């Protein structure tokens, strides 16, 4: 671990935060990697819901990445789009330098005991201990990837199964849920399975969409990932998301491919 800061963010007020050097991006180390920012938005959406007395669970999160985020101060505003006792839609908007950088919407759903119906046909991940270590920080630029420990089983070009974790706090001195912390690592999926050399071809994602049929738990995030490039500069990274107990949901990222 070579993170220069103990956390990705410091909180200055209820709506104001500052990104530390640990968020340094993979495409440009002077800009934030989007992964921690998405985790922060998930945390703030959860906290707003709990603060209003809600007991629903975040079942999906849809993020539009509207621009690059400078490393520095920014604000987040949370609002309720569709209130409800069993279904609720909430939104968090991150603004930096006077412009909106990320807009995230989450569906919060009522929970009940459906243990007798639970199950999935998604295949299991390889065991964590038998998955080879992967030098994630040597593949990309930026400080953020250096905060991540990775194991990867490469199955071919654009296809791999990976385990990742981080010991870097999301917000300095603030406890966050397992789900928000793991959401803060989801955006690394695209970088774990590059189809081409990222120093020669760019393929940043312009969105991130995740749905959970089970709330994730534990320290390690598993990603069974396939990256596809189309013939007209558009790509797609799709992952089945796992925790150490098995599959928990699916993730998609739309890519813009740029020489």
C-alpha positions in Angstrom: 0.0 0.0 0.0 1.5 3.3 -1.1 -1.4 5.7 -0.5 -0.2 9.2 0.4 -3.3 9.9 2.5 -5.2 7.8 5.1 -8.5 8.4 3.3 -9.8 9.4 -0.2 -11.8 12.3 1.2 -12.0 14.7 4.1 -15.4 16.2 5.1 -15.5 19.9 5.6 -19.2 20.4 6.2 -22.5 18.5 5.7 -22.3 19.1 1.9 -18.6 20.0 1.3 -15.7 17.6 0.8 -12.1 17.7 -0.3 -10.4 15.0 -2.3 -7.0 13.9 -1.2 -4.1 12.8 -3.4 -5.2 9.2 -2.9 -7.9 9.8 -5.5 -5.4 10.5 -8.3 -6.9 9.2 -11.5 -5.7 6.5 -13.8 -6.2 8.5 -17.0 -4.8 11.7 -15.5 -3.2 11.6 -12.1 -4.1 15.3 -11.5 -7.8 14.4 -11.7 -9.9 12.2 -9.4 -10.4 8.6 -10.2 -14.2 8.2 -10.3 -14.4 5.1 -8.2 -14.1 6.6 -4.7 -16.4 9.5 -5.6 -19.1 7.0 -6.5 -18.6 5.3 -3.2 -19.0 8.7 -1.5 -22.3 9.4 -3.3 -23.6 6.0 -2.3 -22.7 6.7 1.4 -24.4 10.1 1.3 -27.6 8.6 -0.2 -27.7 5.9 2.4 -27.1 8.5 5.2 -29.8 10.8 3.9 -32.3 7.9 3.8 -31.5 6.7 7.3 -31.6 10.3 8.6 -35.2 10.6 7.4 -36.1 7.4 9.3 -36.0 5.2 6.3 -35.5 1.4 6.4 -35.2 0.6 2.7 -32.1 -1.0 1.0 -30.2 0.5 -1.9 -31.0 -2.0 -4.7 -29.6 -0.1 -7.7 -27.3 2.8 -8.4 -27.1 4.6 -11.8 -24.3 7.1 -12.2 -23.8 9.5 -15.1 -20.2 10.8 -15.3 -20.6 14.3 -16.8 -17.0 15.5 -16.6 -13.6 15.1 -15.0 -13.2 15.9 -11.3 -10.3 18.0 -10.1 -8.5 16.9 -7.0 -9.7 19.5 -4.4 -12.9 20.8 -2.9 -16.4 19.9 -4.1 -20.0 19.8 -2.9 -22.7 17.1 -2.9 -26.5 17.8 -2.7 -28.9 15.0 -2.0 -32.6 15.1 -2.9 -35.6 12.8 -3.0 -37.1 12.3 -6.5 -39.8 9.8 -5.7 -40.7 9.4 -2.0 -42.3 6.2 -0.7 -42.6 3.8 2.2 -41.7 0.7 0.1 -40.0 2.2 -3.0 -38.0 5.4 -3.1 -35.8 7.1 -5.7 -33.1 9.4 -4.5 -30.4 11.5 -6.2 -27.0 12.8 -5.3 -25.3 15.5 -7.4 -21.6 16.2 -7.2 -20.5 19.7 -8.2 -16.8 20.8 -8.6 -15.6 24.1 -10.0 -19.1 25.3 -10.7 -20.1 22.4 -12.9 -21.9 19.1 -12.2 -19.4 16.2 -12.4 -21.5 13.2 -11.4 -25.2 12.6 -11.0 -26.2 9.4 -9.2 -29.7 8.0 -8.7 -30.5 5.1 -6.4 -33.6 3.0 -6.0 -34.3 2.1 -2.4 -36.5 -0.9 -1.9 -38.4 -2.5 0.9 -36.9 -5.8 2.3 -38.6 -8.9 3.7 -37.6 -12.5 4.3 -37.5 -14.4 1.0 -34.9 -16.9 2.0 -37.0 -19.8 0.7 -37.0 -18.2 -2.8 -33.4 -17.0 -3.0 -30.9 -18.3 -5.6 -29.0 -17.4 -8.7 -27.5 -19.1 -11.8 -24.5 -16.9 -11.9 -21.3 -19.0 -11.7 -19.0 -18.7 -8.6 -15.7 -16.9 -8.6 -12.4 -18.8 -8.1 -11.4 -19.0 -4.4 -9.6 -15.9 -3.2 -6.5 -17.7 -1.9 -5.9 -19.5 -5.2 -6.3 -16.4 -7.4 -2.8 -15.0 -8.4 -1.8 -11.6 -7.1 -2.1 -8.9 -9.8 0.2 -5.8 -9.8 -2.7 -3.4 -10.5 -0.6 -0.3 -9.6 2.0 -1.0 -12.3 -0.6 -1.1 -15.1 -2.0 2.4 -14.6 -1.0 5.9 -13.6 -2.3 7.7 -10.6 -2.2 7.2 -6.8 -5.7 5.7 -6.6 -4.8 2.3 -8.1 -2.0 2.1 -5.6 -4.5 1.9 -2.8 -5.9 -1.3 -4.2 -4.8 -4.8 -3.6 -5.8 -7.1 -6.4 -5.9 -10.8 -7.4 -6.8 -11.7 -11.0 -7.5 -14.9 -13.0 -7.1 -13.8 -16.7 -9.2 -15.9 -19.0 -8.2 -14.2 -22.3 -8.3 -10.8 -24.0 -10.9 -8.7 -22.2 -12.0 -11.5 -19.9 -10.9 -12.0 -16.3 -12.1 -12.7 -12.8 -10.7 -10.4 -10.1 -10.7 -9.9 -6.4 -9.9 -6.4 -5.0 -9.9 -4.7 -1.7 -8.6 -1.4 -0.1 -7.6 -0.4 3.4 -7.9 3.3 2.6 -10.9 4.9 4.3 -13.6 6.4 2.1 -14.0 9.5 4.3 -11.4 10.3 7.0 -12.8 9.4 10.4 -16.2 8.4 9.2 -17.7 4.9 9.4 -19.4 3.8 6.1 -21.5 0.7 5.3 -20.0 -2.4 3.6 -22.2 -1.7 0.6 -21.0 1.9 0.2 -17.3 0.9 0.7 -17.6 -1.8 -1.9 -19.5 0.4 -4.3 -16.4 2.7 -4.0 -14.4 0.0 -5.8 -16.8 -0.9 -8.6 -15.3 1.5 -11.2 -12.0 -0.3 -11.1 -13.6 -3.2 -13.1 -12.9 -1.5 -16.4 -9.2 -1.1 -15.6 -8.7 -4.6 -14.3 -9.3 -6.2 -17.8 -7.8 -3.9 -20.4 -8.3 -5.2 -24.0 -5.5 -2.8 -25.2 -2.6 -0.9 -23.7 -4.2 2.1 -21.9 -1.1 4.1 -22.7 -1.9 3.9 -26.4 -5.7 3.7 -26.5 -8.2 5.4 -24.1 -11.4 3.7 -23.1 -12.9 5.7 -20.2 -16.5 5.0 -19.1 -19.2 7.6 -19.2 -21.5 5.9 -16.8 -21.8 3.2 -14.1 -24.9 1.1 -13.4 -25.1 -1.5 -10.7 -28.0 -3.6 -9.3 -27.8 -5.8 -6.2 -30.1 -8.7 -5.5 -28.3 -9.2 -2.2 -26.5 -6.6 0.0 -22.7 -7.2 -0.3 -20.6 -7.8 2.7 -17.0 -8.4 3.7 -13.7 -6.8 2.7 -13.1 -8.2 -0.8 -15.0 -7.3 -3.9 -15.2 -10.0 -6.7 -15.6 -9.0 -10.4 -16.3 -11.5 -13.1 -15.7 -9.1 -16.0 -16.0 -9.1 -19.8 -14.8 -6.0 -21.9 -16.2 -5.6 -25.4 -15.2 -3.0 -28.0 -17.5 -2.3 -30.9 -16.4 -1.2 -34.5 -17.4 2.5 -34.0 -15.5 3.6 -30.9 -18.1 2.5 -28.3 -17.4 -0.3 -25.8 -19.0 -2.0 -22.8 -17.6 -3.5 -19.6 -19.9 -5.9 -17.9 -19.3 -7.7 -14.6 -21.0 -10.0 -12.3 -20.4 -8.6 -8.8 -19.4 -10.9 -5.9 -18.6 -10.8 -2.3 -16.8 -13.6 -0.5 -20.1 -15.4 -0.1 -21.0 -15.5 -3.8 -22.7 -13.3 -6.4 -24.6 -10.2 -5.3 -25.5 -8.4 -8.6 -24.4 -7.0 -11.9 -22.4 -4.0 -13.1 -22.2 -2.2 -16.5 -20.0 0.6 -17.8 -20.4 2.2 -21.2 -17.0 3.1 -22.8 -15.9 5.7 -25.3 -12.8 4.4 -27.1 -10.2 7.0 -28.1 -6.8 6.7 -29.7 
